[in-house]
Every structure is written in C-alpha cells, then in structure tokens.
Amino acid sequence: MKKILIYILVALMAIPAIGQKSKEDKKAAKAAKKEKQAQADAERAAILHTSIEAKQYVLEANFLSDKYGQRLVVESSLNFVGIDVDKCAFQFGNGKDIGYNGVGGVTVEGNVANYKMSQNKKGMYSIEFNVSTSAGTIFVVVTASPTGSADATISGSGSQKLTYSGTLVPLSESR
C-alpha cells in the first residue's frame, strides 16, 4: 500500500513538469510559425516588387464595386486587370450569361501610357496609368500592399467608375 502511495505522489509531482514543457514547446512552435510567415511575406513582397517594376502583374478581383459603393462578389478568373509592359486588359463577367466577350461580360484591351509608380515607407504601392482603347482613354489607379492585397479603380471620361478588389499576382502566376 505504501508503494502505491509513493508511486502516485511521484506521478503527481511529474505532471506539472510535463505540462511546463508543453507550454514552452507551444511558445517555440508559435514563434517558429511566426518567423516562417514573416519570411514568406518578405519573399512575396520581393516578388511583387519585381513584377510591379517590370509592369507584369494581374489584379485578380474577388469583388467589384460601382461608383456608389455597391459591392458584388465575383470570380477572380473572370474579373481582372492585367498589365504586360505596354499592354493592358481588364475584364468583368459573371460566367452565367453570354456577353460581348463570351463569358457574360466585357473585355477591354489597350495600350498603357503615363505609367507612374510610387511606394511609401510602409511598402504600399500607388500606380497610375492611362489605357488608350478604341472606346477612348481610360484612367486606372491601383493601390497595393506588400502582401498582394490590392484595389484598382477604373474610370472613363464621364462619371463611370468601377473598382476591382482582390489580389495582385505576378503575370506568370496568374490563372
């Protein structure tokens, strides 16, 4: 009987030591995960910076907004703003109906002019350019974070305005 009590006391004394190790392990695992995420974010930011400077990127939109702020969830493979050096294309569609472009929407292509890119201290990008199309000149303003979250506002000579919100990816990684 004494032996059983001794074993129980030894086991009870060992439990807090085991629990302490697991807390330390959790902290170490959390720190390692955080460091890995920071490294991945830094790599992503470097890739994005290179693609923005090379003018080869695509904003794959998850949302479209009109000039009144009404927001609509959309498919990113059908709704995008893409730029490849001196060419630009943007498209919006719903994939349900047949539209001018065959996917239920409109595709506009043109030549890029007056491309201006700046980056602030926090790494946010501001990009402005004009697109000369057969329908006239379209003004595009893109704001993007180093992690790839971006908005592009497209406006014509009138009061029309369409805002794409989504993820900025290098042209080579775009769907």
N, C-alpha and C positions, 0 to 999 in steps of 0.2 A: 504494500500500500504506500509506503514511504517513497519507493522508487517511482511510482506513478505520479505522485505529487511533485517530485523533483523534476520529472520529465515535463510535466505541464508547466511548471514555473520557468523552466529553461525555454520552452516553446513560446510562452507569453513574453519573455524578455527579448526574444529574437524577432518577434513580429514588428515592433517599431523600427528596428534597424533595416528590415526588408522594405518596409513602407518608405523609409527615408531614401533608400537607393532608387526606388521607382520615381519619386518626385524629382530627384536630381537627373535621372535619365530622361524624364519628360521635359525638364528645362533644357537639357542639352539637345534633345531632339527638336524642340521648338526653335532653339537658336540656330541649329543647323538648317532647318527648313527655311527660316527667315533669311539666312545668308544665301542659300541656294536661290530663293526667289529674287533677292536683290541682284544676284549675279545674272539671272535670266532676264530681269528687267533692263540691266545695263547692256547686255548683248542685244536685246530687242531695240533699245534706243539707238545703239550704234548702227544697226541695220537700217532702221527707219531714217536716220540722219543721212546715210549714204544714198538711199533711194530718193529722198526729197531733194538732195543736192543734184542728183543725176536726172531729176524730173521723170522718174519712172515709178509711179505708185498708183494705187487704186483705193478709193474710199468705198468700201462695201457697206451699203446702208442697211440698217435694221429698222429705221424709222424715217418717214418723210413728214415734213411739216409745211403748211402753207403760210401765207403772209399773216394770217390771223392766229397762228399758233396751234391750229388743229393738227394733231399728230396721228399718224397711221402706221401700224406695224406692217412691214413689208419683207419680202425675201431678199436677202443680200446678194444672191446670184443674179437677180434680175434688176436690181436697183443699185446703181453705182455711178461714180465719177472717176474716170481713168485718165491719166496723163502719161504720154510716152514722148519725151523730149519736146517736140514742137507740135504734136497732135493731141487732141483731147476728145473724149467721147463721154457722154453721160446718157443714162437710160433710166427710165422708170416704167414699171409694168406690174401687172398683178398675176400673170400666168394663167388666168382663168378665161379671159376673153381674147379675141384676136384683135390686135391693134395695128397701127401703122408699121410696127417693127416685127409683127408675127408672134409676139409674146404678150399682147394685151397692153401695150404702152407706146412710148415714143423713144427713139434713139436719135441723138443729135451728135454730129461729129464736126470738127472744125480745126482750125489752126490756132495755136497759142501765141499770144502777143503780150507784151508788157508784163512779163513774169517777174514778180518781186517776192522774195522770201526773207523773213527775219525770224530770229529766235531770241526769246527773252532769257533772263537769268535762271528761271525755273525750268527751262528747256521747252517751253511751249512754242509752237511754230505758228506763224501767221503768213499765209501765202495768198497773194492776189494775182490774178491774171485775167485777160480778156480772151474770148474764143470767137473767132470770125467764122460764121457759118453762112449757109445760103439764105437763112432766115434773118440774118443781121448779126450784130455784135451782142455777145452775152458776157456778163460780168460774173466772175467767180471769186469768192473769198473762202479760204479753207483755214480753219484753226485746228491744230492737232497737238495732243500731249505726247510726251516721250514714250508712253506706253502704247500708243496707237489709237486711242480714243479720239475721234475727230468729227467735225461738222463742216459741211460745205454749203454755202448759201449761193444760189444761182439766181440772177435777176436779169431781166431784159431792160429795154429802154423805157418800158412802161412801169406800172406798179406791180407786175407779176413777180412773185418770189417763191422759190422752192428751196427748202433746207433738207439736206441729206444728213443723217446722224448715224454713225456706225464706227467701223474700224478701218484705219489706214494700214494697208499692207503693201509690201514691195510688189511690183508688177509681176515678177517671176513666181510669187506665191499666191497670186490671185486665182480664183476659180474662174 
